Amino acid sequence: MSKRVWLAWDRKPESSAESYLEPPGISADLRWVSGDNLPALGALAGEFRGGITLAYLDPPFLTGKKHYRVTRGREAETGKILRRETVAFDDRWSGMPEYLDALGPRLEAIHPLLAGDGSIVVHVDSKTSHYVRVLCDEIYGPEAFVSEIIWRYRRWPSKTQNFQRVHDVLLRYVKDPGVKPRFNQLYEPLSASTLATWGTRKQRAVIGISGRRARSSSTAAESPGVPMGDVWDIGIIAPVAKERTGYPTQKPETLLERLIAALSDPGDWILDPYAGSGTTLVVAGRMSRRAIAIDLGVEALDVTQKRCAENGLFISEQEIRCEVCK
């Protein structure tokens, strides 16, 4: 059965988006809000204060350039493949202060939305990660910082007099350090040496008279693997991959699957205020989570509509679209 997706559309730039959460007679577990995420986050507080289990942010990376969505189509007359570029978003800033001044209020607006056991994950690169971490420390408190996840990937090498950049940084903070956070342990496969020595059985430490570990043995129970570490080797989306949309900065579904599986349970609400190509919305729907995605870009909306349709998430445009902020 297709899931209902509510698409809220703010057509008025001067609008505050305060009323967009009031579509009469429409209930949806997956929601797309097309508009500025700052007023949208403020409006969410009416319904979702303390109700978001996981907020995932993939903001601009301060690249200093425009980013383009690439689409390809075959010309009817000649059969030639045509390549078309359209602006997806503008990542040009006057400098780090302006960039942080834009990100800070959005981090603040998310804080009251998080559940007591909820988490926020901010996805950045090595150029901005230390600045963003200090900003998050100021807003959430340094004691709320719980992990720095390194996403390591392989890509085509670039010409540079430096080591190749092959990782991003994901900073995770919890809403309340005094509350046990929502966390589901994930596992990695056992190493070849462990399999050779112990097989797939769980290991058990044998403690000697001195209280120290004397040796190890194995039990009859199967081992789930090694508890997952904070360095994740996940490949980038291949040029010919089915999930590739042509949207710049699109993140692999495997990355979001891992985050959502670890930091939420089925039925929980997930928030992505920089939705881009809609990966969070699509993955959340597939994993029986509820989700809210926000983005200002027309290209982001178009890409996400197509992806949701391919995944059976849209019923019909007429049922889900509503004018707001009139």
Buried (B, 14 or more C-beta within 10 A) or exposed (E): EEBBBBBBBBEEEEBBBBBBBEBEEBEBBBBBBBBBBBBBBBBBBEEBEEBBBBBBBBBBBBBEEEBBBBBEEEEEEEEEEEEEEEEBBEBEBEEEEEBBEEBBEBBBBBBBBBBEBBBBBBBBBEEBBEBBBEBBBEBBEEEBBEEEBBBEBEEEEEEEEEEEEEBBBBBBBBBBBEEEBBEEEBEEEBEEEBEEEBEBEEEEEEEEEEEEEEEEEBEEEEBEBEEBEEEBEBEBBEEEEEBBBBBBBBBBBBBBBBBBBBBBEEEBBBBBBBBBBBBBBBBBBBBEBBBBBBBBBEBBBBBBBBBBBEBEBBBEEEBBBBEBBE
